[in-house]
Structures are given as structure tokens and as C-alpha cells.
Amino acid sequence: MKKHKGLCPFCSEEVIPDVIQDNTVRRDVCQCPSCSGKLLLCRVPGCTNYAKGGDLYDDELCPSCTTAVSSATGEVVKYASMVAAGVVATAAIGKAIKDEIG
């Protein structure tokens, strides 16, 4: 049985992997025909690429979706840090004014 065409995270080739373990509830385990890497479908809805399968742990996302998620997370952290710095600065200014007045 074959899966749909997608990028292999091991060899970066566009491949149509062979299903080596057909699952109903969990993701099917596949094998890359080019490099023999263990593949699983990326969990991001609409993504047709594959995630790396391992002996102890299987990746949830393909490399491109992992990069997109970590990039988005970095943006959230950056803006959260800016907000936190603004809150601290506002509190410091408020305290300085209060000390000046009273």
C-alpha cells in the first residue's frame, strides 16, 4: 500500500512512501523508498509532508511545520517581552512620581 506524495524529512526528496504498518487510530507508519527512513504523516491539517519516525519517539510535525511553529512562538515571546518591559517601566515611573509627590 502506498501513501500520497510528500517530502521525506530524512533525504528531503519528494516521495510516495510505502505503508509498513497500517493503523486505524494512530498514524500509519511508512518507509521512504529513497532512503528507507521511517515516516509518519505531519499532524498539521492540510500539510502533505512527512515527520520523522524514531525508535523511541516520533516527531509530530514535518521540518517545515516545526520551523513555522517555532518562528511563530518566537514572535509571541518577543511581543510578550516587550509588553512585560512596558509594564515594568510604567510601574517604575509610577513609583518615582509617587515618591516625588509624597
Secondary structure, DSSP 8 states (H G I E B T S, - for coil): -B---EE-TTT--EE--EEEE--SSS--EEE-TTT--EEEE-SSTT---EEE--SS---SS-HHHHHHHHHHHHHHHHHHHHHHHHHHHHHHHHHHHHHHH-
